[in-house]
Amino acid sequence: MKSKLNLNKIERPLVIAGPCSAETEEQVLNSARLLKEEGINIFRAGIWKPRTRPNCFEGVGREGLEWMKTVQKETGMQTATEVANVKHVFEALKYGVDILWVGARTSANPFAMQEIADALEGVDIPVLVKNPVNPDVELWMGALERLEKAGIKQLGAIHRGFSSYEQSIYRNIPQWQIPIELKRRMPNMPIICDPSHICGNRELLQSVSQKAMDLNFDGLMIETHPTPDEAWSDASQQITPKRLTQLLSSLELRDENPDGISLNTLEDLRFKIDQYDNEVMAILQKRVEASKAIGEYKKINNMTILQSGRWENILNKHLAKSKDTDLSERFISKLFKAIHEESIAHQTDIMNVKK
């Protein structure tokens, strides 16, 4: 008998692997057999594929669930698939799928999430929720909380990156600060990384997987296919089962709290960090006070809030200074843009106060 997944007790890294889409019975079974030979115990495959545009391959549907049952019987592997609506939930449960996950498009829709939560009420099954397509931690938490309220006791999150109109080396920009914030606010929530959808290509899979492990993520969901270049969907981001083993073997796993080391030095350094953070907060408060005083001056003299030339000079000056520090230009740019936005917000409030 196969051992069931326990999301509340994971041995890192949990690995979920399989093709983006179930295409044919032969492809599904061949994928599962090869993965089992590589020591993988959880098999994923998309049965219904939410495509951006119509007339694309949108999954084989219910027929693929029969193939997943065969995978269970023949290999002893657990199976996982995506559900996007109540019909998918009922079909997947009917055919005995072991693990469900909710995709990014669905997790962004509270109405759809509530319907799925209602359909799963009282069902004992692990459910994973991918981050919404947009970087909104509240929306992600809300999706998880709806399932939690429905009585799902084995919940996990999947970080698959965020859509953006900006040019990037990634298919979906990681924005690691979002899953980090989710972990801070839901510390007992397991988080699995989906490097396949973050990368959109094979070349970056290893580095993104290592980053996830360095951030103490609990596992990885990686798309694998016997012949990736022939895949019916997302061919460029899939790898062979053999290549998956090589990738996993290359990862360096670090402990959050290693045994046998003294934490005194680490605590001393953390104390210094806390002191510096307090100093930064105090300086930022003083800057806000100065900015508000400028806002009062501008109001009295009927001046516009934004002084474009002044703002550009400030930003360029600090970007130039960053070259003599260990601070990246990207960080300095984001930092001072955030500070500038805060100043604008305070001065706007002052401008709009009626006498």
Number of C-alpha atoms within 10 A of each C-alpha: 6 11 9 13 17 13 19 14 10 12 11 13 17 19 19 23 25 29 30 26 27 31 20 13 17 11 17 24 19 15 25 34 17 18 27 17 12 13 11 21 22 24 30 31 27 23 25 20 21 19 12 8 8 8 7 12 15 18 21 16 16 14 13 22 25 14 19 30 18 17 22 20 13 12 17 17 26 24 24 26 26 24 24 20 16 18 11 19 21 15 15 22 16 10 15 17 21 23 22 21 22 24 22 23 15 22 25 21 15 15 12 17 24 21 14 25 24 16 17 20 14 12 13 12 19 20 24 25 26 27 29 27 19 16 20 14 18 12 17 26 18 17 28 25 17 18 25 16 13 17 17 20 18 20 23 20 25 26 26 27 29 22 17 14 6 7 8 10 12 19 20 21 19 22 14 14 11 19 26 17 12 18 16 11 12 13 11 11 18 21 26 27 28 24 31 29 24 24 25 19 19 16 11 16 23 18 15 18 25 19 17 22 22 15 14 19 23 23 22 24 23 24 28 31 29 21 15 20 15 11 20 16 22 18 20 16 26 28 24 20 29 15 13 22 14 12 16 15 9 13 16 11 12 11 9 9 8 9 8 6 8 9 12 9 10 10 11 11 12 12 12 12 12 12 12 12 12 12 12 12 12 12 12 13 12 12 14 18 14 13 18 20 15 16 23 16 14 16 18 10 9 10 13 12 16 13 9 8 8 9 14 10 11 12 17 13 11 14 19 12 13 17 11 9 9 7 12 12 16 10 12 18 16 11 12 16 14 12 15 17 11 14 21 17 14 16 24 17 11 17 19 9 8 5 3
